[in-house]
C-alpha cells in the first residue's frame, strides 16, 4: 500500500508564502498523475495544480502566476506565493500508483488578511 504524506502547511498573512511538500512511501517516480487539491469549509474539493504524464503543468485560474507545482526524485511540491485569504483550505496531494488513486491526509493552510 502506497501512502502520501503532506507537510508544510501553516498560518501566514496575506501576501506571504508557503511551500507544501508531499512524500510517498514508495519511489516517487512510481507515482503518476501528481496533483494538489484543496477544500475550503463548506466547499467542494478543487484541483489547484497538477503535473501531467509528459511533465506539463496545469493550474486553476485562481492560482495562476502565484503557485508553482514541481517534483524531484523524492517528493513533489507546491510553492505558494502572494497568498490570499481565499486560499485558506486543507490542501491534499494526490497521485496514482498504477490504477489506484491515493490521497494524502491533508495539511491546513490559513491566510489572514
C-alpha positions as CSV (number, residue, x, y, z in Angstrom):
1,X,0.0,0.0,0.0
2,X,1.4,3.4,-1.0
3,X,0.9,6.4,1.2
4,X,1.3,10.1,0.6
5,X,2.1,12.5,3.4
6,X,1.9,16.3,3.1
7,X,3.8,18.8,5.2
8,X,4.5,22.5,5.2
9,X,1.1,23.9,6.0
10,X,0.6,26.7,8.5
11,X,-0.7,30.2,9.1
12,X,0.5,33.2,7.2
13,X,-0.6,36.8,6.5
14,X,-1.9,37.8,3.1
15,X,1.0,38.3,0.7
16,X,3.1,35.6,2.4
17,X,4.4,32.3,1.1
18,X,4.3,28.7,2.0
19,X,5.8,25.6,0.4
20,X,3.9,22.3,0.7
21,X,5.7,19.0,0.3
22,X,4.3,15.6,-0.4
23,X,6.4,12.5,0.3
24,X,5.5,9.0,-0.9
25,X,6.1,5.7,0.9
26,X,7.4,4.2,-2.3
27,X,9.7,5.6,-5.1
28,X,8.1,8.9,-6.1
29,X,8.8,8.0,-9.7
30,X,6.3,5.2,-9.5
31,X,3.5,7.8,-8.8
32,X,1.7,9.3,-11.7
33,X,-1.0,12.0,-12.2
34,X,0.5,14.1,-9.4
35,X,-1.7,16.9,-8.3
36,X,-2.6,19.2,-5.4
37,X,-6.2,19.8,-4.4
38,X,-7.8,21.9,-1.7
39,X,-11.0,22.0,0.2
40,X,-12.3,25.1,2.0
41,X,-15.0,24.8,4.6
42,X,-18.4,24.3,3.0
43,X,-16.9,23.9,-0.4
44,X,-16.1,21.0,-2.7
45,X,-12.6,19.8,-3.2
46,X,-11.0,21.5,-6.2
47,X,-7.9,21.0,-8.3
48,X,-5.2,23.5,-7.6
49,X,-2.3,22.3,-9.7
50,X,-1.0,19.2,-11.4
51,X,1.8,17.6,-13.4
52,X,0.8,15.6,-16.4
53,X,2.3,12.4,-17.7
54,X,4.6,14.3,-20.0
55,X,5.6,16.8,-17.4
56,X,3.2,19.6,-18.4
57,X,1.8,21.7,-15.6
58,X,-1.8,22.9,-15.2
59,X,-3.2,25.3,-12.7
60,X,-6.5,26.6,-11.5
61,X,-7.2,30.1,-12.8
62,X,-7.3,31.4,-9.3
63,X,-3.7,30.4,-8.6
64,X,-2.0,31.0,-11.9
65,X,1.1,33.2,-11.5
66,X,1.2,32.6,-7.8
67,X,1.5,28.9,-7.3
68,X,4.1,26.5,-8.8
69,X,3.9,22.7,-8.7
70,X,7.2,20.8,-9.1
71,X,8.8,17.5,-8.2
72,X,12.2,16.0,-7.6
73,X,13.3,12.4,-7.1
74,X,11.9,12.2,-3.6
75,X,8.9,14.5,-3.2
76,X,6.5,16.8,-5.0
77,X,5.9,20.3,-4.0
78,X,3.5,23.3,-4.2
79,X,5.2,26.7,-3.8
80,X,2.5,29.2,-2.9
81,X,3.4,32.9,-3.2
82,X,1.3,36.0,-2.7
83,X,-1.2,34.1,-0.6
84,X,-4.7,35.4,-0.2
85,X,-7.4,34.8,2.4
86,X,-9.4,32.9,-0.2
87,X,-6.5,30.4,-0.4
88,X,-7.4,29.2,3.1
89,X,-8.2,25.5,2.9
90,X,-7.0,22.0,3.6
91,X,-4.6,21.1,0.9
92,X,-4.2,17.5,-0.3
93,X,-1.7,15.8,-2.5
94,X,-2.9,13.2,-4.9
95,X,-1.3,10.6,-7.2
96,X,-1.9,7.3,-8.8
97,X,0.1,4.1,-8.2
98,X,-0.8,2.0,-11.2
99,X,-4.6,2.4,-11.3
100,X,-5.0,3.1,-7.6
101,X,-5.9,6.6,-6.6
102,X,-4.0,7.8,-3.5
103,X,-4.7,10.8,-1.3
104,X,-2.6,12.3,1.5
105,X,-4.2,13.2,4.8
106,X,-4.2,16.9,4.1
107,X,-2.5,19.9,5.6
108,X,-4.1,23.1,6.7
109,X,-3.3,26.4,5.2
110,X,-4.7,29.6,6.8
111,X,-4.2,33.0,5.3
112,X,-5.2,36.0,7.4
113,X,-5.9,39.5,6.0
